[in-house]
Amino acid sequence: MPMDVPTDRRVGSQRLHQVLGAWHRSGATYAALADGLRAAVQSGAVPLHTRLPSERELAATLGVSRTTTTAAYDVLRDEGFLVSRRGSGTVTTLPPGAVERITTHTVLTGHDTSVDLSAAAPSAPPELHGAYLAALDRLPAHLGGNGYAPVGLLELRQAIADRYTARGTPTSAEQILITHGAQQAIHLLVESYAGPGDRVVVEQPTYPHALDAVRAAGARPVPVPAGPAGLDVDLFESTVRQVGPRLSYLIPDHRNPTGTSLSDEQRARVRAVARAHRSVVVGDEVLTDLTLEGAEPSPFAGDGRDSAVVVTLGSASKSFWGGLRIGWVRAHPDVVARLAVRRRHMDVGTALLEQLVTVQLLARSDELLARRRQELRARRDLLVGLLADRLPTWRTTPPPGGLALWVDLGAPVSSAVAALASQHGVRLAPGPAFGVDAGLERYLRLPFTETPSALHRAVDGLAATWAALAGTVGEVEAAQEPVGTQPDMAAYV
Amino acid sequence: MPMDVPTDRRVGSQRLHQVLGAWHRSGATYAALADGLRAAVQSGAVPLHTRLPSERELAATLGVSRTTTTAAYDVLRDEGFLVSRRGSGTVTTLPPGAVERITTHTVLTGHDTSVDLSAAAPSAPPELHGAYLAALDRLPAHLGGNGYAPVGLLELRQAIADRYTARGTPTSAEQILITHGAQQAIHLLVESYAGPGDRVVVEQPTYPHALDAVRAAGARPVPVPAGPAGLDVDLFESTVRQVGPRLSYLIPDHRNPTGTSLSDEQRARVRAVARAHRSVVVGDEVLTDLTLEGAEPSPFAGDGRDSAVVVTLGSASKSFWGGLRIGWVRAHPDVVARLAVRRRHMDVGTALLEQLVTVQLLARSDELLARRRQELRARRDLLVGLLADRLPTWRTTPPPGGLALWVDLGAPVSSAVAALASQHGVRLAPGPAFGVDAGLERYLRLPFTETPSALHRAVDGLAATWAALAGTVGEVEAAQEPVGTQPDMAAYV
């Protein structure tokens, strides 16, 4: 949906009550209400430039005094999260610099000392610098042209095709389209196949920004459960049969956020469903390289024969580094040609040097990934151990792959934990960010990509958060879950 | 609109007749028809995977023998532009490798010896390599993080803000959003403000992929004339008043493709229109640095006070190099915050090293741009001279800025020239690519960004093309203009 210019969007007091959910906690009531409202603005549950109910009206709905709502609004006005304008009431906004703090702190070191567990993304490998130098040596061959490469450089496409072939899915370079990261691949695929009102089948929980892409296209995500036990493939099949989706989006390997994968038999069934219903199924393989235990997953595209309807995508971000914006799509050459044509309204190609760097990194990926997996295993085990020690009521199963734990908190308090944790030095993506509706309040994704010392600090902060919430958990369990939370301010990759 | 999976799209024979326009020329009729059909597929006037009328039906409509249509279809089947399938007739497609040839030949040197005048984009400056090395020295400070920078690196945002301030538009870093090239900025702005059925006012002619972005959003471009005499600002104002657009997209400086600019008074009026109607006007400044004669244009954003509704965008592609995918938006901080949030379904940020390189290039832009302008002036004058000599009936005014000539061919044959020129070693964007409807058939954009020797070869090819067409121009003038041409296969930047 387009963004409004001068907004007249408003949120009613009943709706705000729902969104706030279990906002009560020990301490001053106005401060707890201010915390809840701030978190709702920061997470996007209450969009920017939305008019709030009057202080009197909200007080009546929440059953608190008008002094409480007035004080809470005052706090947020002081902080810059609310602005009151004559004739237009009290409207949500962001303090100057808030976007920088929210979205770029991880690359602006020193501006923020909190531990970022909102993104599951590893730091750069030591090989990166050498790969850039080697790529720079190869750049002059490309400087005579205008630099536009809408489909991608042939040598990168060939290198990626060769990897698929080596895994057992015969693939030619013309089956590969290079994109500006996996997110652009998702955006392009969703927007190419699904328009306003169309259905797109997704796993629940799933990658939040895939849901963003579906919603931005005006399409409707239709969730199929994919909890700790993995995707329910029977339900996937019957859903495809019933809703006739234009597209399904699955994460077959080390699923974000749960860490589960499709079995070989499930993969074959998913391909059969795509074939039988002529319905495109996209497999997001950005985590495929990150098997931590057991056998590597078999390729989602199988023998590659269904590549008109079984489309895969990947990226350099998780295997190598997020600062490299290189992704790709693998599909039938006809699909690649059509995507390349459609893509042109989004950009006119991918940065050349970044492509040359990725060629270098792919050539050394065996060694680089072996070290990365070893490091991730150690950090996963550290985080699991710290949680068992400090937060024994939280339940989680160490995943055999991927970048994060999926933690059952035992109570529907994920949004409250995420809001409060920011005051204890930990940035989190609340559970509902990973779902279509406002379920998943019992769950929290905890990436183990940070350094051991940061993980120690993070668990300190989580334990402090949990203690602060402790007095209210009984109350929280009885409370209505927030509805329609669509976290909207951070990149929960 | 979404792309179809198994298509049942078809084009009727009357419609195909319109699209083909003046396809007749001297020589074998079947070959001329094949040329016209091939050009229609390559340009996207007939989309891929569209069923053509039967040979018998097309023959009747065109008034040629069935032998002629059969032979033309046979040629295109042999070449791989058509495929016939039992039960689904004859369907348009692309030969294997066609996408590579069409879209990447400029970076795959040796695969194509034709001169590319379809893109107006200069080659890389000699400073690029040093800028990459200097950027690489600064990269280690950013390697500890996850590399995601959804708003952009502060130092690049500051450098761009400082340039605006130096030009007379006071600007802070929080008013700048870094994007993946200007095209992403256009896509993001269009999609943020305009949804299905909304109107977007554009100049006519204008930048083709801005029109792609408007159409991809499901919005309707409403053209205002901006021919060789520049934008008709009276008509712009009355159009904004009448249609109440969500957005207007203008190129205030050295307009692509005509090379005209808004006067100071016109800029002030456009800002007043934006202010009065609370209607966002985007000024695309990608060509702003390329003033070749006279004074530099005054900043489109003026004193910057209207930056909630007067939004500008720019990029490194034309000033520096297209292989660098760095663009930006300048707007009110609130608008930047909202765009940063919306952007997340498109990608999760811009490549880090590319941003650091752009910081380096901006620091040396005075020297670099002075040399670039001098080179462009010489190439412009060379191309004007060659055309006066070899194609004296073509009329053009040497533009005081930008990268291309806008040539009046004297007859509505631009698509025919573009189609035929590809056989004479010149790749062209036909005039209608720059318009909303199928007008502009009298016009051809000729970039002067290529080397002098390539420009010589290009004019040789154009003269040969024109000679081949010569016998048919009278006929062409009397013919109906093609309707609804939406060129769709090359990047006409």
Interface residues (C-beta under 8 A of the other chain):
Chain A: M1 P2 M3 V5 P6 G44 L48 H49 T93 L94 P96 G97 A98 V99 E100 T103 T104 T106 V107 L108 T109 D116 A119 A121 P122 S123 A124 L128 H129 Y132 L133 L136 L139 P140 A141 H142 L143 G144 G145 N146 G147 Y148 A149 P150 V151 G152 L153 L154 E174 H180 G181 Q183 Q184 H187 E191 S192 Y193 A194 G195 P196 D198 H209 D212 A213 R215 A216 G218 R246 R278 S279 V280 V309 S317 W321 G322 G323 L324 R325 P333 D334 V336 A337 R338 A340 V341 R342 R344 H345 M346 D347 V348 G349 T350 A351 L352 L353 E354 T449 D488 M489 A491 V493
Chain B: M1 P2 M3 V5 P6 G44 L48 H49 T93 L94 P96 G97 A98 V99 E100 T103 T104 T106 V107 L108 T109 D116 A119 A121 P122 S123 A124 L128 H129 Y132 L133 L136 L139 P140 A141 H142 L143 G144 G145 N146 G147 Y148 A149 P150 V151 G152 L153 L154 E174 H180 G181 Q183 Q184 H187 E191 S192 Y193 A194 G195 P196 D198 H209 D212 A213 R215 A216 G218 R246 R278 S279 V280 V309 S317 W321 G322 G323 L324 R325 P333 D334 V336 A337 R338 A340 V341 R342 R344 H345 M346 D347 V348 G349 T350 A351 L352 L353 E354 T449 D488 M489 A491 V493
